[in-house]
Structures are given as C-alpha cells and as structure tokens.
Amino acid sequence: MEKVANALYIQSGGPTAVINTSAYGVIDECRRHPEINRIYASEHGVVGLIERRLFDITDEMAGEKLLPSTPSMIFGSCRYEIDEDDPLQTDYRKILKNLKSLDIRYIFINGGNGSVRAGLRLGRFLESQAYDFRLMVVPKTVDNDISCIDHAPGFPSAARHVAVTVSELARDMMTYDTELIMFTEVMGRNTGFLAAASMAAKRIDLGPDLIYVPEVVFDQKKFIGDIRRVLEKKGKCFAVVAEGVKTADGRFLFEDISVNRGMDMQKNMGGITPYLNQLLRDNFECKIRGIDLGLMQRCGAHDASDIDREEAEELGRRAVRAAVAGESLKMVTLRRVPGPQYQAEYDLAALEEVAKEDNCLPMSYVNEEKDYIREGFYDYIMPLIGELPRYTVLNKRYI
C-alpha cells in the first residue's frame, strides 16, 4: 500500500435508521489518519462507482455532525448486481479504471449480506488484477440476517420501532367493545427477528397474541384456527406476521397474484397485507384491520435505539482503523459478552465466512405451537431496544 491514498465509502442495500451514523463514523475517522488523503462517496451504491458518479466529501463538514440524526441513506443506494457471467468483466474493469484514476485504495462498503458477497467478489477481482487495496464491510440490516455478528446495526432501531408501534396498536384495539381482528405485517424476508421483537410490546403494556416468522411454514388453516381460538377467548385478536412467511410449497404469500396482481413478484415483496386481509374476510364476519408497518420500520430515525447509534458509529470507525492497519476483505463485527449486563466486544470476520450463510432466528426461540416467541428472547432483544415508554394504569372501578 502506498503511504498516502484516497478512500471511498459506499452505501448499499436498503436504508436503516443508523446507516448514516456509520457513514459519519467512517468519514470522521478517515480524517484522523494521515494515510488517507481524499474521501469520496459513491452516488447510488456500486452504480456510482461504475459510472464514476462520486462525491468528494473530504471538506464537507458543515452538515456532517447531523448525519447520525438524518434518516434513510444520504448518498443513495441501488439494487444493481454485477453480471458475474460477463466474459469481458465490463463492470469490474470500469470500477478498476475509476479506482486507479482517483488513487482509491481504501474501500468501505456499508451494507447487508448481499453487500458482503458483492464486496468479496469485487475484492477477488481486484486481487486478480494485482491492485493494491484494502476493502472493509460495515454491516447494516433491519432483518438481522447477517452471520458472524450478534446483531447488525439497523436491527435494534427497527425492533424498537416495531415494539413501540405494536404496543400502541394493541392499546388502540381495546378502544371499542366489539369483536376485532387486527394483524400487522412487519419486515423480514427470510428471518423472523423483527416479528419476534414485537413481543417486547408486552413489556410496555399490551402486545400481540400471535406471532408468525419465516422460519416456520405458514399453514393457512392453522392460522385461521389460531385466530378463532384467541377471538373466542378474548373477543379480539392481534397477530404479527413477517412479510417473508412461506406456505408448505415454498411460496411467499405475496406471490398470490389473485390478490397482488403485479406479474413481477419482487415488486410485491412486503405486500402480504392484502392477502391476509382477504383470507380473514373469507373466514370471519367481525371487523378486520390489516396494518403494514411499511418503510418506517427501516428509516424511522426519530425513535432510533441509543445502543444502535453508538454501535453503528463505532463499527464505522473500526473499519477505517482496521483498513489502515492492513486488514482487508473483512467485516467489522461484534459479539455479546455473557453476563447480566449488556456488553459487546468488537472484532473482525473474514468476508468468506460471513458470506457462507445467512443468519436466521434460532428455532429455540419459537414456542412449541409455532405461533409465538418464548420468553427467553427477551434476554436477547431488550438490551438492544433500550428504555421503552410507560403507559398509565388507572383504577377504573365500576360505580
């Protein structure tokens, strides 16, 4: 590595409440190291690098301290995937040309498991071209499906948003003395961590009666039976369903084009609310309310978890320090230290190891009936969510 070189920061995948906090950590830390000269950021992820749409952010300090409280992704992202079967390696060669032209040797990719794999492939190409570089991944995802880390930045804030919102909806459900079925769709394409986090609503006040995660096959008849059982007992029922639940034949619920009429199934991801609404209306006569928590789960910075902000920034800083120290093709990670008080240790994981598999909600957290989460999950989730709001309890005595 040359003594002084330039750095590039790339945001990748979907937004989180704290990805801009990691950006702040990376940018501010880069300025602290004489080995790094100019700092660039790519517009809309890897596409910006391919097309040389790069920002020079070295001296842009005026609004930088507000980055940690700025929602979504300040530099933008994309869903573009480089064609690995291209015999000419067109995109990779454009990237290499742009890296060389700007003497970019330090590359920081801030993304999820797809970004880990993309970073690994890019790194292998650069190695094959004998290019001197240091590439580090700063993890982020609301789904919490990255392996080799206790939890990914973005997940604690999304979990907090889900827990608090579900507690508010559950309280709203009790307003009227009528039968009511309420269900909430939460994010989680392949993992049920966010759906499981909704149980934390009960630590505030009321919470869901039923929780369904992608790690368990979604049985429509059982779902209807579970709803009916709770409704007959309580007169109301609140269910939380992850967007990625699948039926026994391996199909996502949003793939039912009789309800979701788009031909491109990817455009329907996160669209199970219409399907469940129709399913329930076909089987119950009471009032039914289907609520999709939507994008606020991942971009709502107004209620971000304090620990999430702290760890997101620190992981960004540690990625820079590791790269300057000579590390490459690694992801900065953290592991939980056993004990009654939450504490995490920072470390590095090889991208090859992280890329091997996605993280899933351990089945040990799922109850025997496959319709709720065991209380042991509280030990995992509560330290990440942070202090929760408190509701009043009145002695409402009949006269």
URGI-V329281 format. One record per pair of residues at least 6 apart in sequence whose C-alpha atoms are under 7 Angstrom apart, sorted by the first residue. I is the first residue (numbers start at 1). J is the second residue. Records with the same first field share a line. If there is no record, write none. Layout:
I: J ; J
//
This chain:
1: 132 ; 133
3: 35
4: 35 ; 36 ; 37
5: 35 ; 36 ; 37 ; 103 ; 104 ; 105
6: 36 ; 37 ; 38 ; 39 ; 103 ; 104 ; 105 ; 106
7: 36 ; 38 ; 39 ; 40 ; 104 ; 105 ; 106 ; 107
8: 39 ; 40 ; 41 ; 104 ; 106 ; 107 ; 108
9: 40 ; 41 ; 42 ; 107 ; 108 ; 109
10: 41 ; 42 ; 45 ; 108 ; 109 ; 110
11: 45 ; 75 ; 76 ; 77 ; 109 ; 110 ; 111
12: 45 ; 77 ; 78 ; 109 ; 110 ; 111 ; 115
13: 77 ; 78 ; 79 ; 111 ; 112
15: 72 ; 73 ; 298 ; 299
16: 72 ; 141 ; 142 ; 154 ; 298 ; 299
17: 71 ; 72 ; 154 ; 157 ; 298 ; 299 ; 300 ; 301 ; 304
18: 68 ; 153 ; 154 ; 309 ; 312
19: 73 ; 140
20: 67 ; 68 ; 70 ; 73 ; 74
21: 67 ; 68 ; 309 ; 312 ; 313
22: 312 ; 313 ; 315 ; 316
23: 316
24: 64 ; 67 ; 68 ; 313
25: 313 ; 314 ; 316 ; 317
26: 316 ; 317 ; 320
29: 317 ; 320
30: 36 ; 320
38: 58
39: 56 ; 57 ; 58
40: 54 ; 55 ; 56 ; 57 ; 58
41: 54 ; 55 ; 56 ; 57
42: 48 ; 49 ; 53 ; 54 ; 55 ; 75
43: 53 ; 54 ; 75 ; 76
44: 75 ; 76 ; 77 ; 78
45: 76 ; 77 ; 78
48: 54
49: 95
50: 91 ; 94 ; 95
52: 98
69: 301
70: 301
71: 299 ; 300 ; 301
72: 299
82: 91
105: 132 ; 133 ; 134
106: 133 ; 134 ; 135 ; 323
107: 134 ; 135 ; 136
108: 135 ; 136 ; 137 ; 138
109: 136 ; 137 ; 138
110: 137 ; 138 ; 139 ; 140
111: 138 ; 139 ; 140
112: 139 ; 140 ; 141 ; 146
113: 146 ; 355
116: 137 ; 351 ; 355
117: 355
120: 329 ; 351
123: 135 ; 329
134: 323 ; 327 ; 328
135: 328 ; 329
136: 319 ; 323 ; 328 ; 329 ; 330 ; 331
137: 330 ; 331 ; 332
138: 315 ; 316 ; 319 ; 331 ; 332
139: 152 ; 153 ; 331
140: 152 ; 153 ; 154
141: 152 ; 153 ; 154 ; 155
142: 154 ; 155 ; 158 ; 298
143: 155 ; 187 ; 188 ; 191 ; 193 ; 194
144: 151 ; 152 ; 155 ; 193
145: 191 ; 358 ; 359 ; 360
146: 152 ; 358 ; 359
147: 354 ; 357 ; 358 ; 359
148: 349 ; 354
149: 333 ; 334 ; 335
150: 334 ; 335 ; 336
153: 308 ; 311 ; 312
154: 308
156: 305 ; 308 ; 384 ; 385
157: 304 ; 305 ; 308 ; 385
158: 297 ; 298
159: 194 ; 197 ; 385
160: 305 ; 385
161: 297 ; 303
162: 197 ; 198 ; 297
163: 197 ; 198 ; 199 ; 200 ; 201
164: 201
166: 198 ; 201 ; 207
167: 201 ; 204 ; 205 ; 206 ; 207
170: 206 ; 207
171: 206
179: 235 ; 236 ; 286 ; 287
180: 235 ; 236 ; 237 ; 286 ; 287 ; 288
181: 236 ; 237 ; 238 ; 287 ; 288 ; 289
182: 237 ; 238 ; 239 ; 288 ; 289 ; 290
183: 238 ; 239 ; 240 ; 289 ; 290 ; 291
184: 239 ; 240 ; 241 ; 290 ; 291 ; 292 ; 293
185: 240 ; 241 ; 242 ; 243 ; 273 ; 291 ; 292 ; 293
186: 194 ; 195 ; 241 ; 242 ; 243 ; 292 ; 293
187: 194 ; 242 ; 243 ; 270
188: 194 ; 242 ; 243 ; 244
189: 243 ; 244
190: 214 ; 244
191: 213 ; 214 ; 215 ; 360 ; 361
192: 213 ; 214 ; 215 ; 242 ; 361
193: 361
195: 211 ; 213 ; 240 ; 241 ; 242
196: 211 ; 373
197: 381
199: 207 ; 208
201: 207
204: 388 ; 389 ; 390
205: 391
208: 238 ; 239 ; 240
209: 237 ; 238 ; 239
210: 238 ; 239 ; 240 ; 371 ; 372
211: 239 ; 240 ; 241 ; 371 ; 372
212: 240 ; 241 ; 242 ; 371 ; 372
213: 241 ; 242 ; 245
214: 242 ; 244 ; 245 ; 246
216: 370
217: 245 ; 246 ; 247 ; 248
218: 245 ; 246 ; 247 ; 248
219: 247
227: 237
230: 237
231: 237
243: 270 ; 272
244: 252
245: 252 ; 253
246: 252 ; 253
253: 272 ; 275
254: 260 ; 268 ; 269 ; 271 ; 272 ; 275
255: 265
259: 274 ; 275
260: 268
262: 268
273: 290 ; 291 ; 292
277: 290
305: 385 ; 386
306: 386
307: 384
315: 332
318: 332
319: 332
329: 350 ; 351
330: 348 ; 349 ; 350 ; 351
331: 348 ; 349 ; 350 ; 351
332: 347 ; 348 ; 349
333: 346 ; 347 ; 348 ; 349
334: 344 ; 345 ; 346 ; 347
335: 344 ; 345 ; 346
336: 343 ; 344 ; 345
337: 343 ; 344 ; 345
342: 383
365: 373 ; 374 ; 376 ; 377
366: 372 ; 373 ; 374
367: 373 ; 374
//
